Amino acid sequence: MAVWASMQKLSVVFAGATKVTGAREHPDSSKPATNVQKEEFEAIFGPPLSARYTLLSLKVDLVGSPDRNRRVTLPRLVRSTRLGSATLVAALLLLAGCDRGPAPLPSESLQIRINLLCSTCDDFLRCDALGVTPDTESYRLYRLREKSFWAQIATIWDYLIQLVRRKTTDVRPLSVYENQGELRRVSDVVGKARIDAAAGLLQLPDSTIDMRNGEWRTSTGELQGQCRTLPRREGYAWVRAMLGRELPAGRAP
């Protein structure tokens, strides 16, 4: 009985406390309880943090702003993507309309063809002097060698700027050989080969070759012979024979 009496007293105390608490109403009783609690919280601690969700990141601001909590909708994303695509197309059209410099001569109009963008190619040119019979086997062989490692790396830039600037010139390492009958030797001529595809000329340290018709002229412009392109394997075989080595099957020196 004593326990039952104690429980009844506790229930009376809790009921009284509830009535007292319920009697205290907020001055603005017309507002919902949720809004009242939010205003009291902001008055004490300031506005809550604001977060913006995007496709790539989450940004949190210290200033509460309702428009920053908006959702990123698909139409907004589509408009942004279309704007970026339109800008890219406009930039490409602008570049296409710019002056890209002189164009190289068409390859079909050239008797001697050299690929300016091939940095690992060897090109062989055989030049025969005027008045020399073919039976004497007296001619000069020019070898435009492949570029060095760093020069090959730099050629990547030539590929990238094709839309802005055409590549019409190039410089290649050069080796010159002499063939006089059975005698083959390395010539004393040293230097580099300079190619101008727009003018169709190949500038050598000792002469000039017209790539359109193969004319071989001296440094002063006098005609001294005719040049033609040798197949690479034939040129490699010539060099190997001069060195006293046979050309391996399927390989180049």
URURZI-V990099 format. One line per field, one symbol per residue. ss: DSSP state (H for helix, E for strand, L for the rest). phi: phi as a letter, one per 20 degrees, with the letter a starting at -180 (. if undefined). burial: # if it has 24 or more other C-alpha atoms within 12 Angstrom, else .. Layout:
ss: ???
phi: ???
burial: ???
This chain:
ss: LHHHHHHHHHHHHHHHHHHHHHHLLLLLLLLLHHHHHHHHHHHHHLLLLEEEELLLLEEEELLLLHHHHLLLLHHHHHHHHHHHHHHHHHHHHHHHHLLLLLLLLLHHHLLLLLLLLLLLLLEEEEEEELLLLHHHLEEEEEEELLLLHHHHHHHHHHHHLLLLLLLLEEEEEEEEEEEELLEEEELLLLLEEEEELLLLEEELLLEEEELLLLEEEELLLLEEEEEEEELHHHHHHHHHHHHLLLLLLLLLL
phi: .ffffffffffffffffffffffedfgdffeffffffffffffednfffdcdecfdbddddedfbfffefeeefgfffffffffffffffffffffeffenfeffgffededdcefeeededcdcdddffndffffldbddddeefffgffffffgffffdffdbfeccaccfccccdccmeecbefffcqceddcffemcdedgdacdeffcnfddffenefcrcdbeeggffffffffffemcefffmcdf
burial: .......................................................................................................##....##########.#########........##########.......#..........##############.....#......#######.#############.####......#######.#..#####..............
